[in-house]
Amino acid sequence: MDQIHEQLIHALQHCIKKNHPGDKKLLGKLLGGLVPIRELTYRANKALPKIKKDWSTNCNLDPFWEEFIEDSPNWQKEHV
């Protein structure tokens, strides 16, 4: 996994050098922006099972959405 991360960072550095050659701080800004996104993703995944449960019990959902909710990978992980 570390090798993949390293390759992605090298690719990002290459793109930055090519498209923004004078911006020495852009890589740090981009990598720093990933921290809040990771936190939001964690919180959303944690809240998703409760939201799905509340929706399925309190709402009259279209069968398509019911199936979509039940087939969600996060839903399966939490309830298996």
N, C-alpha and C positions, 0 to 999 in steps of 0.2 A: 504494500500500500504506500509506503514511504517513497518508493521509486516512482510510482504513478504521480504522487504529489510533486515530486521534484521535476518530473517531466512537464507537468502542467505549469509549474512556476517558470521554467525555462521558456516554454512556449509563450506565456504571458509576457515575460521580459522581452522576448524577440518582437512580439507585436507592439509593445510600448516603444521600443527603440525605433522601430520602423515608422510608426504612425505618430508618435509624440517624442521626437528625439531630444527636445530640450527640457522635458519634464522629468526631473530626477526623483520626484516624490510620488509620482503616480502609482507605482507598484505598491508602495506602502499604504497609500490611500485605498486602493482597491482591496488589498488584503485585510486592512482594518475594517472595511465595510462588510466583510464576510462575517465578522463576529456577531453583529446584531441580527443578520439574516439567519445565522445558525441558531441563535437564541429564539427567534420567532418561530422557526421551524420546530424546534424542540417543544415550545409551548403549545403550538397548534396541534402537533401529534399527540401531546398529552391530553389536550382538551377534546380532541375529535371523538373518542368513544362516547363521552358523556353527551356531546352534541347529537351524535347519531342516535343514541338511546332516547334522548328527549324528543327528537324529531319523530322517530318511529312510533313512540307511544302517544305523543300529543298532537300529531298532525296527520291529516288524511292525505298521504303522499300518493302520487301517481305510481303505479306498479313499476314503471321504468326506474324511477328514483329509488324506490325501495330495493330493487335488485342491485342498483349501482352502489348503494350504501352497504348492503350486505356483502358485496363482492370486493369491497375496498381492502387492500392488503393490510392496512393498519387495523381495521376492524377485525380481520381474521387473526392477527397476531395477539390482540388484546383478549379475544374471547375463545381461544382454542385451548 
